[in-house]
Amino acid sequence: MTTRSFGERIRRNEDPRLLTGRALFIDDIELPGLLHATFVRSPHAHARIRGIDTAAARAVPGVIAVYTAADLGDYWKPGPLLVPPPPIAGIVFNQRCQVPLAKDKVRHAGEPVALVIAQSRYVAEDAAAEVAVDYEALPAVVDLEAALKPGASLVHEDVGSNVSAHCRQTRGDYARAAKGAHLVIKRRFLYDRGTSSPIETRGVVAQWDAKSDRLTVWDTTQAPVGIRDGLAAMLGLSERQVRVVAPYIGGGFGPKIMMFYPEETLVPWAAMRLERPVKWIEDRAEHFLATTHERGQIHDAEMALARDGKILGIRDVFLHDGGAYDPYGLTVPINSQCTLLNVYDVAHYDSTFTAVFTTLPIVTPYRGAGRQHGIFVMERLLDLAARELGLDPVEIRRRNLIPPDAFPYNYGIIYQDFEPLEYDSGNYEPILDKALELVGYQHFLREEQPKLRAQGRRVGIGVVCYVEGTGIGPYEGAKVQVQSSGKVSVVTGIGTQGQGHYTAFAQIVADQVGVKVSDVEVITGDTDQFYWGAGTFASRGAVVAGNAVNEAAKVVRRKILRTAAEHFECAEQDLLVEDGAVHVVGVRQKSIRLGELAGKANPMRGAVEPGTEPGLEATSYFGPKMGATASGVHAMIVEVDRETMMLEVKKYVVVHDCGTVINPMILEGQIHGGVAQGIGNAFYEKLVFDADGQLLNASLADYLLPTALDVPRMTLAHTVTPSPLNPLGIKGAGEAGAIPVGPLFAQALENALGLPAKKIEILEIPLSPSRLWEIACATPTTGR
Amino acid sequence: MRIKTTVNNKVYEREVEPRLQLADLLRHDLGLTGTHVGCEHGVCGACTVLFDGLPVRSCLMLAVQAGGHEIHTVESLAAAPDKLHPLQEAFRASHALQCGFCTPGILMTMKAFLEENPAPTEEEVREALSGNLCRCTGYQNIVDAVMLASKK
């Protein structure tokens, strides 16, 4: 074999195209006769629609069409439910999916009410301003607790309450465990909304070719196959008539897998109806309201502990803000419920959540997808317990870690993939030790901190643990093919949004078929190239599609050897596949390039014998039994400015275990980016809604994404505990960086500001300098 | 209005609406789609181009303002698709891009920055970079790339 590329820091195949501005992003698509769409959106969070007058808009020169719900006829239908509720006894789920255009009432600010199509985006927006909608405002539903009180304004009247879902999962008997406890810690924890805000917003371009009866849709989706199948069903087409292309996508982070956004439903419909291509590109102001959000939850949690700090049990009752519709089912709150248990051995658990309809934008997974909340609650409870018990926060964690010989570790509750929450493998203590060493834990506490404090400086340290359920099914597939050029193509059905799939998948193939990574061309996100697939979400691309690629590449390797053995009339074991050719070992002149061999596998004469196939090609599928659980520790040293409460992160350490690593450079990039989003979530980014459900900071000047001055340099280290659930031993890594940053900030900031001595606790995320000031200057928290 | 502008050393004459954004002129009239539009309110920096050698946000300028001026976009950096500019090479070597959407604006901002300050400190790079938002990388590798390019 040639030098192994799997596991190496290989530079990315996709970079030259992206660096030179030659990658095709959605708004780069230009088509003859292209029309432009814009949406009229509700200014109210909750209102009845008494009437819509589009006459003035239609009269604007250059306007082609204006559509309201009434124009959609039978096409007007609530969207499909993406993820049904898991099989948990007693679960309640009230399915109310989003509609293409609001008909009788609007349920969140930004909900589309009318679609305007014009010769240019400029004209479309002019005309949209001329659409007159007569609204009767209704009381907004923003506060989760108020939403559940009798007499509350109802988001969906026919449900009879604002309950979207209700679910209880238990392990053991918490009440009994708590009876014998030395200590019970009980607190309320708040987590508020944020937005993923990729630098590229969403967009859809659709072209109907009436002559060939084919619809082509370019969509910034993380799941092109699902969009194709859904659109075909909605539009009455066969799936073979619909091609969905997810081109280069400028960041996804979860919300781009939500389907069907109203725009995805309507733009293709309009293109067919008008027989003209139509483009819609979301602007940033729209993005704040029209793209899904995440993270609003209120937890009332308690932890029962023994005198030595061992967790006896946990009870948690939480409210989850689901927004106006619930097309993504229960994925986010189930993740919160399951991930709360973290890396710890917890024998007794009693968790109940109520998902609440609010008149706010829809909530679907955003990088972490509910895991943040659970980790926040668990890590904070441990910090508070450690304080009560006089233990070091690291020590209480260490005492509760699941021991390495306890895997697979089954909690006996159901995870988001409908399988039992079972951790496949893990070895947690070395991760913790490595993080402590890298952050210099003991040295900081014993030497640095006292010295700096004596100078009046407010420096603190934090250490938190997390898990990340990754790489869930159902499956992905891949087709690997040797081209006559000698290059090798790999096609998968998933979309890609910057994760380096063009390189990571190429590395897997390069080793199997003996070519350079740069000679492997990866094609993703085009349903005409690969028919089947689920999508890029839940840190699953490398795990699920990566293993499918590996299986297909292995078959191609066998075909290469068999074809070459026939060609040279020798045994397969006498052959060597490397440098893009097959060589007969020890016979220098005897070799054949892979491209030529591909031609021999697809001859113009002779027959493909029964049981064989033409070409050097294979398609394979991979579906893991259940998700693989990655884990890690984040540690940080932070200094707080006593006047402004601005932070300087002086050291940030991530030690991470995601099993076998395909490309450490790409993995590190994923962690860096996750941490940056976690820092934004913890300290800068909060969507501020007023009581009327109006978003008060819907611009990037007011909703602060972290900049190069806010994200510190990070020190990364890895341990490797391969997953037994897939042949490559991979666990996912996409969300790991973002998950534990909230509790890390809370712990480190409390430490820096000396809040424990003042009996002040940080029980909420996101923070901000001003919020931290309020908390730090507040009267002491009275624990309940 | 009729304008005459030079983009990437090529002269263009176009009839444009007075309200046409410079970014839209570049992308949709001239087909230079390497310049990306992320926020349309001047915060994210993805649309940054060089205007008479200085970085500007093309979403905050009108096409008519480009009349009589010289613009350079990301397409001007590499001599050929396989001959990357040293800054682009450094970005690739340092894994300073993931989805790549913000990258053109960052490259143009950093090109102007390095011309002004050829041997910056890391802090200076971070300061100069702070007007461009990236949601994928956490900036660390971008900072490293710019430092690497400055040493070439």
Interface residues (C-beta under 8 A of the other chain):
Chain A: R11 R12 E14 D15 P16 L18 L19 T20 G21 R22 A23 F25 D27 D28 E30 Y122 S196 S197 P198 I199 E200 T201 Y248 I249 G250 G251 G252 F253 D283 R284 Q497 G498 Q499 G500 M665 I666 E668 G669 H672 G673 G674 V675 A676 Q677 S699 L700 A701 L705 T707 A708 L709 V711 R713 M714 G737
Chain B: E17 R19 L20 R27 H28 G31 L32 T33 G34 T35 H36 V37 G38 C39 E40 H41 V43 C44 A46 T73 V74 E75 L77 A78 P81 D82 L84 Q88 F91 R92 A93 H95 L97 Q98 C99 G100 F101 C102 T103 P104 L107 V125 R126 E127 L129 S130 G131 N132 L133 C134 R135 C136 T137 G138 Y139 Q140 N141 I142 V143
